[in-house]
Amino acid sequence: MIGEWLDIGRVDEIPLRGSRTVQVAGGDDIAVFRTGENQVFALLDRCPHKHGRLSQGIVHGGAVACPLHNWRISLSTGEALGEDRGCTPVVPVKVTAGRVLICRASTLKAAA
């Protein structure tokens, strides 16, 4: 499955400074984020702290704030920022011709 990409829709379907959730068969959801600078990132949709749904958090700069306890998670690395410790898996994502694609092998592995 290496190199297989799943087309999840147009980039403009993800609101600026917002997210969209993609369901992965048999596993966790993937949160796909679009920053105010129009960059796209994807993470497993759970905070490493209390497993809050990151897709429901507020995107600011290159991070998302967990809606449960306000942990800030880097969109590029999945690492908790500041004094907090923990990491959520990053899913490879790319934008091609205005379409958002996530790596299918990564999503299935991350969901296992």
Phi and psi in degrees as a GROMACS rama.xvg file:
@    title "Ramachandran Plot"
@    xaxis  label "Phi"
@    yaxis  label "Psi"
@TYPE xy
-60.9555  133.853  ILE-2
88.8882  -4.3611  GLY-3
-84.8634  132.29  GLU-4
-118.879  139.962  TRP-5
-104.16  119.631  LEU-6
-78.0097  120.308  ASP-7
-109.917  4.62698  ILE-8
128.4  -176.957  GLY-9
-75.5519  146.196  ARG-10
-61.9348  -33.8178  VAL-11
-75.0149  -2.54787  ASP-12
-82.0228  -11.2763  GLU-13
-100.012  120.781  ILE-14
-65.4284  146.949  PRO-15
-57.6634  137.432  LEU-16
57.0881  33.8819  ARG-17
-139.725  -166.84  GLY-18
-148.709  172.117  SER-19
-142.138  145.822  ARG-20
-106.078  137.353  THR-21
-117.349  126.109  VAL-22
-83.969  134.89  GLN-23
-109.984  128.991  VAL-24
-54.6595  126.065  ALA-25
70.4248  19.5294  GLY-26
-157.736  -161.485  GLY-27
-72.7759  156.004  ASP-28
-77.4087  155.806  ASP-29
-108.449  131.853  ILE-30
-98.9167  125.313  ALA-31
-110.114  122.869  VAL-32
-111.273  148.883  PHE-33
-126.98  120.001  ARG-34
-80.9285  170.596  THR-35
-63.3611  -21.4449  GLY-36
-90.1028  8.21101  GLU-37
69.8524  24.825  ASN-38
-89.1069  148.944  GLN-39
-118.48  133.732  VAL-40
-135.296  158.438  PHE-41
-137.84  136.286  ALA-42
-136.052  156.596  LEU-43
-59.0306  137.508  LEU-44
-82.636  56.8136  ASP-45
-156.417  134.818  ARG-46
-71.1718  142.305  CYS-47
-70.5053  -10.2393  PRO-48
-84.944  -70.421  HIS-49
-123.024  18.2987  LYS-50
62.2837  29.3576  HIS-51
-63.6892  151.991  GLY-52
-77.3358  106.588  ARG-53
-61.9755  -26.9677  LEU-54
-63.001  -17.6741  SER-55
-96.3337  2.75193  GLN-56
-86.1094  175.735  GLY-57
-97.2101  127.322  ILE-58
-89.033  127.123  VAL-59
-143.133  121.907  HIS-60
61.8407  -130.088  GLY-61
-100.882  27.0758  GLY-62
-139.255  164.247  ALA-63
-126.63  140.786  VAL-64
-95.2516  127.278  ALA-65
-63.4026  134.781  CYS-66
-71.0147  -14.8616  PRO-67
-83.8822  -49.7917  LEU-68
-133.543  14.0613  HIS-69
65.5952  20.5285  ASN-70
-62.2679  137.072  TRP-71
-96.2719  127.608  ARG-72
-116.517  128.317  ILE-73
-65.53  130.343  SER-74
-72.5896  -27.2926  LEU-75
-85.1466  -30.0929  SER-76
-114.721  -20.2285  THR-77
81.0529  -2.4254  GLY-78
-77.9454  142.873  GLU-79
-67.7463  140.943  ALA-80
-102.085  159.185  LEU-81
79.3299  -145.839  GLY-82
-78.6026  -14.3021  GLU-83
-70.6187  152.501  ASP-84
-127.05  140.329  ARG-85
145.48  167.312  GLY-86
-149.921  142.176  CYS-87
-112.692  142.636  THR-88
-61.9582  138.632  PRO-89
-92.4708  139.371  VAL-90
-109.029  125.858  VAL-91
-58.352  136.205  PRO-92
-140.257  147.611  VAL-93
-146.084  156.688  LYS-94
-115.234  123.542  VAL-95
-130.395  122.021  THR-96
52.1693  40.2342  ALA-97
78.4861  5.16643  GLY-98
-108.16  141.538  ARG-99
-96.1703  129.395  VAL-100
-125.278  135.632  LEU-101
-114.436  150.191  ILE-102
-71.4318  116.618  CYS-103
-62.6856  -42.7094  ARG-104
-61.3394  -40.6576  ALA-105
-66.2381  -39.4312  SER-106
-67.7033  -38.8956  THR-107
-70.951  -38.125  LEU-108
-66.8655  -44.1482  LYS-109
-65.1221  -30.7537  ALA-110
-80.5772  -15.994  ALA-111
